[in-house]
């Protein structure tokens, strides 16, 4: 199928983007990498009046190492994350996850801001942000604000970003040598959407964050699971089984890949594998 008619704008600054978004009559939709939006438009699932291509906004590019954090521009593509020495050194969880994000051709075009802004329940990067306790910098005509990842994702394709706001940066804490990370997902084929997956980050004080994706209407933290796992330097089979029982707190939602019951079973499998593979 072909996309419906639309107007096209390619601004070159954040201020120009915000001016377009502030005009309700234009019915704007942002185009970053286009790996989700363009297929949705071709299937008539999205019908924007104006397509705002932000690929020419240089302010949204780049990966910056700060004192305690890493700042990633919203237009940074997956392939740039894969090649970044800063990411390899200071964000090891992203390194674990990236090979499982779709396929190389998609990673060459898809952006971190696009993935975060879409809030696909089966996408890996929202769960990465939750596990790392990251933040999203959002900009509008009223100024700049930081939204914690814990409150940013609201549901299927729904976030705390308002229609007149633009995601400008992703901010992640630098990893340190005493932290450990785990990741595992199950998909029908490599590169397919995950049937269930989990990202785990353990701090030096043995507190832990566990974020599942592909199991509910959004990426979610499993707080009861975290309580059972926190304080453990290693995870015995008994501790893992207790944590698996605690996944009952999640309201599992079925989809075309698996029923809610199957999702819970797979979630327990990926949890065990991720915990045993922590490094």
Secondary structure, DSSP 4 states (H G I P E B T S, - for coil): --PPP-EEE--SSHHHHHHHHT-GGG-EEEESS-TTHHHHHHTTS---SEEEE-TT-GGG--EEE-SSEEEEETT-BHHHHHH-HHHHHH-HHHHHHHTTSS-HHHHTT-BHHHHHHHT-TT-HHHHHHHHHT-EEEEEETTEEEEEEHHHHEEETTEES--TT-EEEEEEEEPP-TT-EEEEEEE-SSTTSPPSEEEEEEE-TTS-EEEEEESSSSS-EE-HHHHHHHTT-SS--HHHHHHHHHGGGGS-----SS--HHHHHHHHHHHHHHHHHT--
